[in-house]
Amino acid sequence: IQSQTEPSVGLRENNPKVWALTNALVHTEPGDSIKDCTIIIRGGKIDKVGRYIKIPLDAFEISMEGSSIYPGFIDSWYEVKKSKSKRSKTSHWNKNINAEYRAKNDLDIKEKDLNTLHSLGMTVAHIVPEKGIIKGTSDLVLLDDNYNSLSQNVAQTIEFKTSKWSEKIYPSSLLGVIALLRQTFMDANWYAKSNEIINKFPELNEPLVKNKALEVLGANIEDKKPMLFITKEEHDAIRSLNICKEFGLRPWILSSGYEYRRLNEIKNQKPFIIVPLSFPKPPRVSNPYDAMQYSTEKLQHWEMAPDNIKKIYDSGMMFSLTTYVNKKDFRKNLQRIVDRGFSKDILLASLTTFPAEAMGVEKFIGKIQAGYMANLVVTDGDYF
């Protein structure tokens, strides 16, 4: 019996710690399902999964007849706004370089947004920083009350983001952004090597002025952490891969939706691609005068955008999906892809096993198996 040092407020809660979900269609992993299945959950983890399982005497049984159960989905991109705080003396000289910043420090999801994510089946989110060029590190967090991190320092987030002329902050051009990125990666490598020499021969060298951004970035490079580039069109993807190739970095890409245009160049380095499930709106061509404003390029993209994911996968690249950009039409757009012939099993993998493997948590989330966390999505019928 646990000791209690203060009285309970209101009715005392005594929720069961062992659950038995019975008679469900359980999708244990992509491509594998069990009819009339039972799941035993003990202490927040899956204890047993199967068709002929004896229900423990201490379990609270719930019949899930007519329901489908999936592993909890992973939303691979959730942006976190950085709070306004003073930069320390160990920060980088450029305000756009924030490699040491951790998005988890400012995570605060509104209840409405959290409910929306839950309604779409999202139980885990990959949270990324929003501000800067080298924005900082991401975390993989549980979408519960405490936002516990399942994996820290997942990736370093980068964007080809120019400053406005009125801000008077370098760089204000794409050329300047690329120059700053390349110089910062060179500086991070130099900083790491210099500190290694200084630590080895401290009596012969003066210590370097501490730069937390270069220190973290150098460690990320050494540890082969992913460099996650935000792209706006296919040329951004090529630029990202060129930088990664030059400095021996591990490339990840937030998809622009235009990868199908340059697949041959992009697939060579096999980047992991995070795809926002958002498509262009149908062109309004009923009025001939309105129709004239749509170029052949725009019409072609409207037609080909839903097939971008299939082309990415068929090219041998792994991907995951995110509700970023368009949460409202997420399931509608999923159905649109399915209607065009894309595999439901691959789509399920893109929400479970693909991101779990990429982010190093495949041993405890992404499947319904004994020992895995009991993050589950329950639906009436097929989710897809």
C-alpha positions in Angstrom: 0.0 0.0 0.0 1.4 3.3 -1.0 1.8 5.9 1.7 -0.2 9.1 1.5 0.9 12.3 3.2 -2.0 14.6 2.3 -5.7 14.1 1.8 -7.2 13.5 -1.6 -9.3 16.3 -3.2 -12.7 15.1 -4.4 -13.4 11.5 -5.1 -10.4 9.1 -4.8 -9.4 7.6 -8.1 -8.4 4.0 -8.4 -7.9 3.3 -12.1 -7.0 -0.2 -13.1 -3.4 -0.9 -14.1 -4.2 -4.0 -16.1 -6.4 -3.9 -19.1 -7.7 -6.5 -21.5 -8.9 -5.3 -24.9 -10.8 -8.2 -26.6 -12.4 -9.1 -29.9 -10.7 -6.4 -32.0 -9.0 -6.4 -35.4 -5.5 -5.6 -34.3 -2.9 -4.3 -36.8 0.2 -5.3 -35.0 2.5 -3.8 -37.6 2.2 -2.8 -41.3 1.2 -5.8 -43.3 0.2 -7.9 -40.3 -3.1 -8.1 -38.5 -5.0 -10.5 -36.2 -8.8 -10.9 -36.1 -10.7 -11.4 -32.8 -7.4 -10.4 -31.1 -6.8 -9.7 -27.4 -4.3 -7.2 -26.1 -3.2 -7.3 -22.4 -1.8 -4.0 -21.1 0.1 -4.0 -17.9 1.6 -0.8 -16.3 1.4 1.1 -19.6 3.1 -1.5 -21.7 1.8 -4.3 -23.9 2.1 -7.6 -22.0 0.6 -10.0 -24.5 -1.0 -9.9 -27.9 -2.8 -12.8 -29.6 -6.0 -14.6 -30.4 -6.1 -17.2 -27.7 -5.0 -15.5 -24.6 -6.3 -16.2 -21.1 -7.4 -12.9 -19.5 -5.7 -12.3 -16.2 -7.9 -12.2 -13.1 -6.7 -8.6 -12.2 -7.5 -7.2 -15.7 -10.3 -4.9 -16.5 -11.9 -6.3 -19.7 -13.2 -4.1 -22.5 -14.9 -5.7 -25.6 -13.6 -3.9 -28.8 -15.9 -5.9 -31.2 -16.2 -4.0 -34.5 -13.1 -1.9 -33.8 -9.7 -1.7 -35.4 -6.6 -1.1 -33.3 -3.4 0.4 -34.7 -0.1 1.3 -33.1 -0.1 4.9 -32.0 0.8 7.2 -34.9 3.9 9.5 -35.0 3.5 13.1 -36.3 6.9 13.7 -37.7 6.8 17.5 -37.6 5.4 19.8 -35.0 6.8 23.4 -34.9 7.6 25.1 -31.6 7.9 28.8 -31.3 11.0 30.1 -29.5 10.5 32.3 -26.6 12.1 35.7 -26.6 15.2 35.4 -24.4 18.5 37.2 -24.2 21.4 35.6 -26.0 24.3 34.6 -23.8 27.9 35.4 -24.3 28.5 31.9 -25.5 25.9 32.2 -28.3 27.0 32.4 -32.0 27.7 35.9 -33.3 24.8 35.6 -35.8 21.3 35.5 -34.4 20.2 33.0 -37.0 22.5 30.4 -35.7 20.9 28.7 -32.7 22.3 25.1 -32.8 22.4 24.9 -29.0 18.6 25.6 -28.7 16.3 22.8 -27.8 12.7 23.0 -29.0 11.4 21.0 -26.0 12.3 23.9 -23.7 9.4 26.0 -25.1 6.9 23.2 -25.9 3.4 24.3 -25.0 0.6 22.7 -27.0 -2.8 24.2 -26.6 -5.6 21.9 -25.5 -7.5 22.4 -28.8 -4.4 21.5 -30.9 -3.7 18.5 -28.7 -7.2 17.2 -29.1 -6.9 17.6 -32.9 -3.7 15.6 -32.9 -5.3 12.9 -30.8 -8.4 12.8 -33.0 -6.1 12.0 -36.0 -4.4 9.2 -34.0 -1.2 11.0 -33.2 0.2 9.8 -29.9 3.9 10.9 -30.4 5.2 14.0 -32.1 8.6 15.1 -33.4 8.9 18.7 -32.2 11.2 21.1 -34.1 12.3 24.7 -33.5 10.8 27.4 -35.6 13.2 30.3 -35.7 16.5 30.9 -37.4 18.6 29.3 -40.1 20.3 26.7 -38.0 17.3 26.5 -35.6 18.4 24.0 -33.0 17.7 20.4 -32.0 14.4 18.4 -32.0 12.9 15.9 -29.6 10.5 13.0 -30.0 7.8 13.5 -27.3 4.7 11.6 -26.0 1.5 13.6 -26.5 0.4 13.2 -22.9 0.1 15.6 -20.1 3.8 15.7 -19.4 5.3 15.6 -22.9 8.0 13.1 -21.9 10.8 12.8 -24.3 11.3 9.4 -25.9 14.4 10.6 -27.7 16.4 13.8 -27.3 18.5 15.6 -29.9 16.9 13.7 -32.8 18.0 16.1 -35.5 19.5 19.6 -36.1 16.9 21.7 -38.0 18.0 24.0 -40.9 16.3 26.4 -43.3 17.4 28.6 -46.2 15.8 31.6 -44.5 16.7 35.1 -45.5 16.3 38.2 -43.2 14.3 41.2 -44.3 16.2 44.3 -45.3 14.4 46.2 -42.5 15.9 43.8 -39.9 19.4 44.6 -40.9 20.6 41.1 -40.0 22.9 39.1 -42.2 22.1 37.2 -44.4 19.4 38.8 -46.5 19.9 36.7 -49.7 20.0 33.0 -50.6 23.6 33.3 -51.5 24.4 34.7 -48.1 22.5 31.9 -46.4 24.4 29.2 -48.2 27.7 31.1 -47.4 26.8 31.3 -43.7 25.8 27.6 -43.5 29.1 26.5 -45.2 31.2 28.8 -43.0 29.4 27.6 -39.8 30.0 23.9 -40.6 33.6 24.7 -41.3 33.8 26.6 -38.0 32.1 23.7 -36.1 34.7 21.2 -37.4 37.6 23.6 -36.6 36.2 24.2 -33.1 35.9 20.5 -32.4 39.4 19.7 -33.7 40.9 22.7 -31.9 39.4 21.7 -28.6 40.6 18.1 -29.0 44.2 19.4 -29.5 43.9 21.8 -26.5 42.6 19.0 -24.2 45.5 16.8 -25.3 48.1 19.5 -24.9 46.7 22.1 -22.4 50.1 23.4 -21.4 50.9 24.5 -24.9 47.6 26.1 -25.9 45.3 28.8 -24.7 41.6 27.8 -24.3 39.2 28.9 -27.0 36.4 31.4 -26.3 33.4 29.2 -25.6 30.8 29.0 -28.4 27.9 26.8 -27.4 26.4 26.7 -30.9 29.7 25.5 -32.5 30.2 23.0 -29.7 26.7 21.4 -30.2 26.9 21.5 -34.0 30.4 19.9 -33.9 29.1 17.1 -31.6 26.1 16.6 -34.0 28.4 16.2 -36.9 30.7 13.8 -35.0 27.7 11.7 -33.9 26.2 11.6 -37.4 23.0 13.2 -36.2 20.6 14.0 -39.0 20.6 17.5 -40.5 16.9 18.2 -41.3 16.5 20.8 -44.0 13.3 22.6 -44.7 12.7 22.9 -48.4 10.3 25.1 -50.4 10.9 23.6 -53.8 13.0 20.9 -55.5 16.0 23.2 -55.8 16.2 23.6 -52.0 16.5 19.8 -51.8 19.4 19.8 -54.2 21.1 22.6 -52.3 20.6 20.7 -49.0 22.1 17.5 -50.4 25.1 19.3 -51.9 25.9 20.8 -48.5 25.5 17.4 -46.8 27.7 15.8 -49.4 30.4 18.5 -48.9 30.6 18.1 -45.1 29.7 14.4 -44.8 26.4 15.0 -43.1 23.4 12.8 -42.8 20.5 14.4 -44.8 16.9 14.6 -43.8 14.4 16.7 -45.7 11.0 18.3 -45.0 9.3 17.8 -48.3 8.2 20.7 -50.5 5.9 18.4 -52.5 8.0 18.9 -55.6 10.5 16.1 -55.2 9.1 14.2 -58.2 10.7 16.8 -60.5 14.3 15.9 -59.5 14.1 12.4 -58.2 17.2 11.2 -59.9 19.4 13.8 -58.2 17.6 13.5 -54.8 17.6 9.7 -54.5 21.4 9.3 -54.8 22.0 10.2 -51.1 18.8 8.5 -50.0 17.6 11.2 -47.5 14.8 10.5 -45.1 11.9 12.7 -46.1 9.2 14.0 -43.9 6.1 14.7 -46.0 3.3 17.2 -45.0 0.1 15.7 -46.4 -1.1 18.8 -48.2 -2.0 19.2 -51.8 -2.7 22.3 -54.0 -6.3 23.4 -54.3 -8.2 22.5 -57.5 -7.8 25.2 -60.1 -10.9 27.2 -60.9 -11.2 26.7 -64.6 -15.0 26.8 -65.1 -14.7 30.5 -66.0 -12.4 31.0 -69.0 -11.1 34.3 -67.8 -10.1 32.7 -64.4 -8.6 29.7 -66.2 -6.1 31.9 -68.0 -4.3 32.7 -64.8 -3.2 29.0 -64.4 0.0 28.0 -66.2 0.7 24.6 -67.5 3.2 24.1 -64.7 0.5 24.8 -62.0 -2.0 22.5 -63.7 0.6 19.7 -63.9 1.6 20.1 -60.3 -2.0 19.9 -59.2 -2.3 16.6 -61.1 1.0 15.1 -59.9 1.3 16.3 -56.3 -0.7 13.4 -54.8 1.7 10.9 -56.5 4.8 12.5 -55.1 4.8 10.2 -52.1 4.6 7.1 -54.3 7.4 8.3 -56.5 9.6 9.0 -53.4 8.9 5.4 -52.1 9.4 3.8 -55.5 12.8 5.6 -55.8 14.0 3.7 -52.7 13.7 6.6 -50.2 12.1 6.2 -46.8 9.5 8.8 -45.7 7.1 9.6 -42.9 3.9 11.7 -42.8 3.0 14.8 -40.8 -0.2 16.8 -40.2 1.9 20.0 -40.5 0.4 22.6 -42.9 -3.0 20.9 -43.2 -4.5 19.0 -40.2 -8.1 19.6 -41.3 -7.8 17.6 -44.5 -5.2 15.0 -43.3 -7.5 11.9 -43.5 -9.2 13.2 -46.7 -5.8 13.5 -48.4 -4.8 10.0 -47.1 -7.9 8.6 -48.8 -7.0 10.5 -51.9 -3.6 8.8 -52.1 -5.2 5.4 -51.4 -7.8 6.0 -54.2 -4.8 6.5 -56.6 -3.5 3.0 -55.8 -0.9 3.6 -53.0 -0.5 0.8 -50.4 -2.4 1.2 -47.1 0.4 -0.9 -45.4 3.1 1.6 -46.6 1.0 4.5 -45.4 0.6 2.8 -42.0 4.4 2.3 -41.9 4.9 6.0 -42.7 3.0 6.8 -39.5 4.6 4.1 -37.3 7.6 1.9 -38.2 9.4 4.2 -40.7 9.7 7.3 -38.4 10.3 5.1 -35.3 13.3 3.4 -37.1 14.6 6.7 -38.4 14.4 8.3 -34.9 16.0 5.3 -33.1 12.9 4.2 -31.1 11.8 1.2 -33.1 12.4 -1.1 -30.1 9.5 0.3 -28.1 7.1 2.2 -30.3 5.6 1.7 -33.7 4.2 -1.8 -33.3 1.7 -3.7 -31.1 4.0 -6.3 -29.6 4.9 -7.5 -26.1 7.2 -5.1 -24.4 6.2 -2.1 -26.5 4.5 1.0 -25.1 0.7 0.8 -25.1 0.2 3.7 -27.5 -2.9 2.7 -29.4 -5.3 4.1 -32.0 -8.8 2.7 -31.9 -11.2 3.3 -34.8 -14.6 2.1 -35.9 -13.6 0.2 -39.0 -10.6 0.9 -41.2 -8.6 4.1 -40.5 -7.5 4.3 -44.2 
